[in-house]
Amino acid sequence: MTTRSARTRRASALLIAALVVAACSDDSSGSTATSAADTTVPATTEAVDTTVAATITAAPTTVPTPEYDFSAAADIVEQFVAERELNGAGLVIVDRDDGIIGEIYAGDFTADRVSLVASSSKMVTAGVLLRLQDQGLLDLDTPIAEYVPWADGNPDITVAQMLSNSSGLPGLFPEVGFAPYVCQFIGTELQACAAEALSGPDDDSAIVPPDTEFRYGGVQWQIAGAVAEAVSGKSWAELIDETYIEPCGVESLGYNNHWVSLGGGGFEYPVDFDVSQLTPTENPHMEGGLYIDPVDYATLLLMHLREGECDNGRVLTPEAVAQSHADRIGEVWGGSAGGPDTGYGLGWWVDRASGRISDAGAYGSLPWLDLGDGYGAYLVIEADGGTGGELASQLYDPVEEAVLAAR
């Protein structure tokens, strides 16, 4: 029995054959007309269907580029800078799909202004260690005594504990100039500083077991950087170049240890800072020595939104990016970072209420990511952390509203 669809296909085949005959019977060509009876119809309908399908070209589709309006955020930045008599500010906004979608500059700030960003260095530092783990040179959860010979004093701490401020070593506060760890600011070589911090007995009474207290910053970050150099056999500058500069093109990025040489030890931004003032160091400051321009830092945020990918290559695996963003202190030991709604990952503060992650610096820089909605922003001023945090709090909502409105 012939089905309706089979009859339809046969009719289609005959119609196509007739159309072919008509096309070949154009009198203007001077060719002899051919009758339908003389035309050979393909033996199977599949052959006809394939021929027809091959001639069909889908109409191109275009997706309109979203129009982002950050004028409300720009007004806030301009007004804030004027009222606080700041030298300026920069705000760069990124979207997972559309890349850099907004740039706002006020006062002296431009896209290529290089600023010291203090603790906004932490998520960048953590990325270097995560990449070494991706390469199989390091396991963040393995005691560092298995990687370096100078860890005998505290053999059980891990890199993951140090990058989540959970190593049990004294942090940056309440005593910034804690004598046993002063080499983090004035030492001459990174691994020598790490060995000194772990070998001396003067900190013994101040140490607690790992993963029991959140102790922000301090020499634990310097030790993590020294482990990176040891397992890779490369200097920190070389690691930064291959981790970020080559795949992401962030040429303004660099590390130094400016706290004593330029002042700012009391967390006041160095007066009239310029990169040319920095002298080379073999002891770059892991938790607070980064300098960079606004667009380059925003490029690193975009890399995080794109699961570790930059335009010229991969920086981190998606798994490493997810590990850095996760609230480690909450998941591993039930800890909090200054309040029940605040967690901490590997270099990232985690707002447990909003889901926003950030990496604020003492000079007022504040990068943040909304992972759920796929956007982020980098705010930079050259003042202090309290002022930067206040400006950021005024920008969260208008930036979010502008991003979502454009979609």
C-alpha positions as a printed NumPy array, in Angstrom:
array([[  0.   ,   0.   ,   0.   ],
       [  1.255,   3.417,  -0.916],
       [  1.236,   5.881,   1.988],
       [  0.228,   9.499,   1.646],
       [  3.781,  10.64 ,   2.253],
       [  5.075,   8.281,  -0.443],
       [  2.57 ,   9.593,  -2.934],
       [  3.552,  13.106,  -2.   ],
       [  7.224,  12.355,  -2.615],
       [  6.444,  10.83 ,  -6.014],
       [  4.394,  13.847,  -6.987],
       [  7.224,  16.074,  -5.889],
       [  9.642,  14.09 ,  -8.002],
       [  7.492,  14.431, -11.094],
       [  7.031,  18.151, -10.442],
       [ 10.779,  18.63 , -10.137],
       [ 11.302,  16.702, -13.36 ],
       [  8.808,  18.919, -15.126],
       [ 10.581,  22.006, -13.825],
       [ 13.866,  20.671, -15.118],
       [ 12.288,  20.135, -18.547],
       [ 10.899,  23.643, -18.567],
       [ 14.269,  25.1  , -17.659],
       [ 15.941,  23.196, -20.467],
       [ 13.302,  24.252, -23.04 ],
       [ 14.207,  27.945, -23.144],
       [ 13.751,  28.889, -26.835],
       [ 16.31 ,  31.662, -26.527],
       [ 19.04 ,  29.091, -25.918],
       [ 18.587,  27.518, -29.324],
       [ 18.501,  24.029, -27.766],
       [ 16.02 ,  21.319, -28.778],
       [ 13.078,  20.903, -26.437],
       [ 12.87 ,  17.634, -24.547],
       [  9.586,  15.975, -23.68 ],
       [  8.687,  14.853, -20.217],
       [  8.56 ,  11.278, -21.465],
       [ 12.221,  11.474, -22.467],
       [ 13.313,  12.821, -19.09 ],
       [ 14.849,  10.31 , -16.699],
       [ 13.381,  10.609, -13.239],
       [ 15.683,   9.559, -10.389],
       [ 14.948,   6.017,  -9.262],
       [ 14.629,   6.972,  -5.609],
       [ 13.023,   9.876,  -3.933],
       [ 16.014,  10.13 ,  -1.615],
       [ 18.178,  11.274,  -4.525],
       [ 15.697,  13.991,  -5.386],
       [ 15.412,  15.089,  -1.782],
       [ 19.181,  15.325,  -1.458],
       [ 19.482,  17.384,  -4.641],
       [ 16.787,  19.776,  -3.527],
       [ 18.256,  20.112,  -0.014],
       [ 21.639,  20.943,  -1.445],
       [ 20.234,  23.903,  -3.331],
       [ 18.564,  25.479,  -0.308],
       [ 20.599,  28.172,   1.475],
       [ 19.384,  29.368,   4.855],
       [ 18.856,  33.084,   5.105],
       [ 21.56 ,  34.697,   7.247],
       [ 20.486,  35.717,  10.714],
       [ 21.925,  38.674,  12.559],
       [ 21.796,  39.21 ,  16.302],
       [ 21.579,  42.89 ,  17.15 ],
       [ 24.349,  44.206,  19.371],
       [ 22.936,  45.212,  22.752],
       [ 22.987,  48.935,  23.456],
       [ 24.353,  49.508,  26.94 ],
       [ 23.574,  52.773,  28.691],
       [ 25.815,  53.418,  31.686],
       [ 25.033,  57.118,  31.944],
       [ 23.561,  56.7  ,  35.438],
       [ 26.766,  55.049,  36.643],
       [ 28.849,  57.743,  34.947],
       [ 26.92 ,  60.465,  36.761],
       [ 27.54 ,  58.752,  40.094],
       [ 31.271,  58.464,  39.425],
       [ 31.603,  62.09 ,  38.323],
       [ 29.67 ,  63.406,  41.3  ],
       [ 31.523,  61.206,  43.793],
       [ 34.939,  62.244,  42.486],
       [ 33.986,  65.919,  42.699],
       [ 32.477,  65.702,  46.178],
       [ 35.412,  63.737,  47.628],
       [ 37.995,  65.799,  45.745],
       [ 39.618,  62.663,  44.345],
       [ 42.13 ,  62.791,  41.522],
       [ 39.77 ,  60.651,  39.479],
       [ 38.287,  57.198,  39.021],
       [ 37.898,  54.488,  36.428],
       [ 35.106,  51.976,  35.902],
       [ 35.255,  49.271,  33.231],
       [ 32.317,  46.895,  32.783],
       [ 32.5  ,  43.497,  31.098],
       [ 29.982,  40.971,  29.812],
       [ 30.599,  37.267,  29.27 ],
       [ 29.303,  37.371,  25.693],
       [ 29.941,  40.961,  24.585],
       [ 33.34 ,  41.606,  26.197],
       [ 34.121,  45.121,  27.432],
       [ 30.784,  46.918,  27.288],
       [ 31.446,  50.161,  29.155],
       [ 34.321,  52.428,  30.174],
       [ 33.908,  55.434,  32.466],
       [ 36.78 ,  57.701,  33.45 ],
       [ 36.807,  60.822,  35.564],
       [ 39.507,  63.31 ,  36.541],
       [ 43.032,  62.176,  35.723],
       [ 42.   ,  58.62 ,  34.877],
       [ 42.217,  57.163,  31.373],
       [ 42.175,  53.671,  29.918],
       [ 45.974,  53.409,  30.126],
       [ 46.509,  54.859,  33.599],
       [ 48.526,  52.338,  35.629],
       [ 47.644,  52.167,  39.324],
       [ 48.782,  50.182,  42.33 ],
       [ 45.845,  48.048,  43.456],
       [ 46.988,  46.581,  46.804],
       [ 44.866,  43.56 ,  47.77 ],
       [ 43.119,  43.421,  44.41 ],
       [ 46.306,  41.473,  43.633],
       [ 45.052,  38.393,  45.44 ],
       [ 42.824,  36.809,  42.813],
       [ 45.579,  37.377,  40.241],
       [ 48.176,  35.703,  42.456],
       [ 45.862,  32.786,  43.144],
       [ 45.448,  32.249,  39.404],
       [ 49.154,  31.548,  38.982],
       [ 49.002,  28.754,  41.561],
       [ 45.835,  27.351,  40.03 ],
       [ 47.498,  27.228,  36.62 ],
       [ 50.43 ,  25.278,  38.067],
       [ 47.896,  22.826,  39.423],
       [ 46.317,  22.587,  35.952],
       [ 49.795,  21.769,  34.627],
       [ 50.248,  18.955,  37.144],
       [ 53.13 ,  20.676,  38.957],
       [ 51.189,  21.222,  42.148],
       [ 48.196,  19.995,  44.111],
       [ 46.759,  22.858,  46.146],
       [ 45.576,  20.443,  48.839],
       [ 48.913,  18.674,  49.32 ],
       [ 51.107,  19.808,  52.241],
       [ 53.797,  22.152,  50.965],
       [ 56.504,  20.11 ,  52.736],
       [ 56.22 ,  17.7  ,  49.797],
       [ 57.282,  20.462,  47.406],
       [ 59.848,  22.6  ,  49.232],
       [ 62.674,  21.757,  51.648],
       [ 62.142,  24.823,  53.831],
       [ 58.658,  23.984,  55.153],
       [ 59.744,  21.916,  58.14 ],
       [ 58.523,  24.506,  60.612],
       [ 54.902,  24.183,  59.405],
       [ 54.913,  21.11 ,  57.189],
       [ 51.176,  20.43 ,  57.1  ],
       [ 49.845,  23.666,  55.625],
       [ 48.683,  23.632,  52.014],
       [ 48.569,  26.218,  49.256],
       [ 44.757,  26.126,  49.274],
       [ 44.782,  27.048,  52.944],
       [ 47.152,  29.939,  52.338],
       [ 45.168,  31.307,  49.39 ],
       [ 41.972,  31.191,  51.458],
       [ 43.602,  32.901,  54.471],
       [ 43.139,  29.721,  56.487],
       [ 46.698,  28.486,  57.055],
       [ 46.684,  29.269,  60.772],
       [ 49.657,  31.623,  60.413],
       [ 49.164,  35.18 ,  61.696],
       [ 47.556,  37.364,  59.043],
       [ 48.109,  40.947,  58.107],
       [ 46.09 ,  42.221,  61.055],
       [ 46.057,  43.321,  63.798],
       [ 49.832,  43.797,  63.593],
       [ 50.863,  44.724,  60.053],
       [ 54.519,  44.914,  61.04 ],
       [ 54.572,  41.548,  62.847],
       [ 58.322,  41.138,  63.424],
       [ 58.776,  37.463,  62.403],
       [ 57.157,  38.202,  59.035],
       [ 58.57 ,  41.625,  58.232],
       [ 60.524,  40.157,  55.311],
       [ 57.318,  40.213,  53.268],
       [ 57.844,  43.981,  52.956],
       [ 61.599,  44.412,  53.085],
       [ 63.11 ,  41.027,  52.256],
       [ 65.419,  40.656,  49.31 ],
       [ 64.302,  37.316,  47.828],
       [ 60.919,  35.555,  47.773],
       [ 61.911,  32.015,  48.714],
       [ 64.354,  33.224,  51.363],
       [ 61.528,  35.205,  52.961],
       [ 59.245,  32.168,  52.933],
       [ 61.912,  29.988,  54.514],
       [ 62.59 ,  32.617,  57.166],
       [ 58.911,  32.923,  58.06 ],
       [ 58.425,  29.174,  58.402],
       [ 61.638,  28.296,  60.224],
       [ 61.752,  30.805,  63.089],
       [ 60.256,  30.039,  66.528],
       [ 59.09 ,  33.579,  67.293],
       [ 55.642,  33.05 ,  65.773],
       [ 54.919,  29.698,  67.433],
       [ 52.591,  31.05 ,  70.098],
       [ 50.557,  32.965,  67.526],
       [ 49.879,  30.018,  65.186],
       [ 46.629,  28.043,  65.239],
       [ 45.784,  24.797,  63.393],
       [ 44.978,  25.221,  59.689],
       [ 41.326,  25.565,  58.652],
       [ 40.152,  26.765,  62.042],
       [ 40.335,  30.582,  61.763],
       [ 40.081,  33.161,  58.98 ],
       [ 43.204,  35.333,  59.138],
       [ 43.314,  37.754,  56.261],
       [ 46.528,  38.292,  54.325],
       [ 50.048,  38.268,  55.65 ],
       [ 53.085,  36.167,  54.936],
       [ 51.028,  33.112,  53.986],
       [ 50.6  ,  34.709,  50.554],
       [ 54.355,  35.272,  50.254],
       [ 54.898,  31.6  ,  51.032],
       [ 52.394,  30.562,  48.356],
       [ 54.284,  32.609,  45.774],
       [ 57.562,  31.038,  46.827],
       [ 56.062,  27.57 ,  46.358],
       [ 55.029,  28.601,  42.833],
       [ 58.6  ,  29.571,  41.992],
       [ 59.965,  26.372,  43.518],
       [ 57.731,  23.879,  41.698],
       [ 57.987,  25.672,  38.361],
       [ 61.676,  26.575,  38.44 ],
       [ 60.704,  30.044,  37.196],
       [ 60.704,  33.52 ,  38.662],
       [ 57.428,  35.196,  39.563],
       [ 57.868,  37.61 ,  36.665],
       [ 58.228,  34.687,  34.259],
       [ 55.135,  33.027,  35.689],
       [ 53.124,  36.223,  35.313],
       [ 54.243,  36.582,  31.722],
       [ 53.214,  33.085,  30.65 ],
       [ 50.079,  32.946,  32.804],
       [ 48.516,  36.291,  31.896],
       [ 50.527,  38.571,  29.614],
       [ 50.977,  36.174,  26.693],
       [ 47.437,  34.724,  26.477],
       [ 45.562,  37.858,  27.543],
       [ 47.74 ,  40.672,  26.161],
       [ 47.71 ,  42.55 ,  29.476],
       [ 50.997,  44.341,  28.934],
       [ 50.554,  46.829,  31.798],
       [ 50.463,  44.073,  34.442],
       [ 53.383,  43.704,  36.823],
       [ 54.339,  43.067,  40.453],
       [ 56.625,  44.935,  42.805],
       [ 57.101,  45.519,  46.537],
       [ 56.522,  49.236,  46.907],
       [ 55.352,  49.495,  50.499],
       [ 58.606,  50.716,  52.003],
       [ 60.379,  52.183,  48.986],
       [ 57.468,  54.455,  47.98 ],
       [ 55.717,  54.798,  51.301],
       [ 52.148,  53.676,  51.594],
       [ 52.979,  51.311,  54.443],
       [ 50.091,  52.894,  56.31 ],
       [ 47.826,  52.139,  53.306],
       [ 47.981,  55.668,  51.932],
       [ 48.411,  55.807,  48.175],
       [ 51.955,  56.886,  47.215],
       [ 52.006,  60.518,  46.146],
       [ 52.387,  61.08 ,  42.394],
       [ 52.967,  57.386,  41.733],
       [ 54.467,  56.415,  38.41 ],
       [ 55.632,  52.953,  37.35 ],
       [ 59.064,  54.371,  36.538],
       [ 59.572,  54.917,  40.272],
       [ 59.631,  51.167,  40.935],
       [ 62.963,  49.395,  41.195],
       [ 63.37 ,  45.692,  40.31 ],
       [ 62.815,  43.24 ,  43.146],
       [ 63.251,  39.521,  43.724],
       [ 60.646,  39.678,  46.476],
       [ 57.443,  40.86 ,  44.766],
       [ 54.577,  41.297,  47.184],
       [ 52.113,  38.504,  46.503],
       [ 49.035,  39.881,  48.215],
       [ 49.42 ,  43.566,  47.408],
       [ 52.122,  44.363,  44.859],
       [ 50.158,  44.36 ,  41.591],
       [ 50.047,  47.377,  39.275],
       [ 47.9  ,  47.476,  36.146],
       [ 45.686,  49.7  ,  33.997],
       [ 41.858,  49.555,  34.083],
       [ 41.288,  47.808,  30.751],
       [ 43.869,  45.117,  31.461],
       [ 42.353,  44.322,  34.852],
       [ 38.919,  44.17 ,  33.244],
       [ 40.361,  41.737,  30.692],
       [ 41.274,  39.405,  33.554],
       [ 37.714,  39.639,  34.863],
       [ 36.448,  38.714,  31.419],
       [ 38.749,  35.702,  31.452],
       [ 37.087,  34.556,  34.681],
       [ 33.633,  34.99 ,  33.145],
       [ 34.733,  32.948,  30.127],
       [ 35.872,  29.967,  32.187],
       [ 39.572,  30.715,  31.923],
       [ 39.823,  31.667,  28.261],
       [ 41.559,  34.753,  26.833],
       [ 41.756,  35.874,  23.212],
       [ 45.192,  34.344,  22.655],
       [ 44.801,  31.158,  24.668],
       [ 43.6  ,  29.47 ,  27.815],
       [ 44.776,  30.682,  31.219],
       [ 42.876,  28.294,  33.492],
       [ 40.682,  25.266,  33.082],
       [ 36.98 ,  25.763,  33.86 ],
       [ 37.494,  23.577,  36.929],
       [ 40.258,  25.835,  38.239],
       [ 38.127,  28.937,  37.71 ],
       [ 35.247,  27.334,  39.594],
       [ 37.616,  26.349,  42.401],
       [ 38.818,  29.919,  42.787],
       [ 35.257,  31.278,  42.984],
       [ 33.904,  28.703,  45.426],
       [ 33.427,  29.653,  49.076],
       [ 36.22 ,  27.429,  50.366],
       [ 36.139,  28.506,  53.986],
       [ 32.431,  27.775,  54.193],
       [ 32.605,  24.467,  52.362],
       [ 35.767,  23.058,  53.959],
       [ 35.624,  24.158,  57.572],
       [ 32.393,  26.095,  58.055],
       [ 34.178,  29.404,  58.436],
       [ 33.149,  32.979,  57.77 ],
       [ 35.173,  36.036,  56.826],
       [ 34.064,  38.762,  59.188],
       [ 30.374,  37.904,  59.3  ],
       [ 27.916,  35.068,  58.609],
       [ 27.101,  36.384,  55.112],
       [ 30.72 ,  36.632,  53.972],
       [ 32.758,  33.744,  52.662],
       [ 36.104,  33.495,  50.927],
       [ 37.438,  31.468,  48.022],
       [ 40.943,  31.59 ,  46.572],
       [ 41.58 ,  35.315,  46.388],
       [ 37.869,  36.182,  46.181],
       [ 35.492,  37.485,  48.832],
       [ 32.119,  35.764,  48.485],
       [ 28.9  ,  37.609,  49.334],
       [ 26.695,  34.712,  50.406],
       [ 23.535,  36.791,  50.19 ],
       [ 23.911,  38.21 ,  46.686],
       [ 26.332,  35.657,  45.213],
       [ 28.623,  38.49 ,  44.137],
       [ 32.38 ,  37.85 ,  44.417],
       [ 34.977,  40.607,  44.743],
       [ 38.62 ,  41.38 ,  45.544],
       [ 38.838,  44.795,  47.176],
       [ 42.108,  46.652,  47.677],
       [ 43.323,  49.05 ,  50.358],
       [ 43.747,  51.88 ,  47.836],
       [ 40.11 ,  51.763,  46.757],
       [ 40.157,  49.397,  43.785],
       [ 37.27 ,  46.952,  43.729],
       [ 36.667,  44.322,  41.047],
       [ 33.45 ,  42.313,  41.222],
       [ 31.697,  39.571,  39.294],
       [ 28.072,  38.523,  39.084],
       [ 28.563,  34.949,  37.922],
       [ 24.865,  34.2  ,  37.628],
       [ 24.152,  37.055,  35.223],
       [ 27.526,  36.842,  33.504],
       [ 28.924,  40.336,  33.965],
       [ 31.427,  42.165,  36.126],
       [ 33.152,  45.478,  36.687],
       [ 36.438,  46.925,  37.814],
       [ 36.397,  50.116,  39.854],
       [ 39.677,  51.876,  40.601],
       [ 40.509,  54.972,  42.594],
       [ 43.764,  56.036,  44.238],
       [ 42.654,  56.768,  47.77 ],
       [ 41.634,  54.199,  50.399],
       [ 39.565,  51.071,  50.72 ],
       [ 36.714,  52.664,  52.624],
       [ 36.199,  55.306,  49.946],
       [ 36.368,  52.739,  47.153],
       [ 33.881,  50.506,  48.908],
       [ 31.461,  53.38 ,  49.379],
       [ 31.576,  54.292,  45.696],
       [ 31.177,  50.66 ,  44.66 ],
       [ 28.085,  50.288,  46.848],
       [ 26.483,  53.112,  44.872],
       [ 27.35 ,  51.478,  41.568],
       [ 26.213,  47.879,  42.039],
       [ 22.547,  48.513,  41.252],
       [ 22.855,  50.98 ,  38.339],
       [ 25.464,  48.788,  36.633],
       [ 23.264,  45.714,  37.013],
       [ 20.185,  47.565,  35.782],
       [ 22.002,  48.84 ,  32.697],
       [ 23.388,  45.389,  31.838],
       [ 20.056,  43.602,  32.218],
       [ 18.129,  46.328,  30.405],
       [ 20.297,  45.883,  27.306],
       [ 19.575,  42.174,  27.025]])
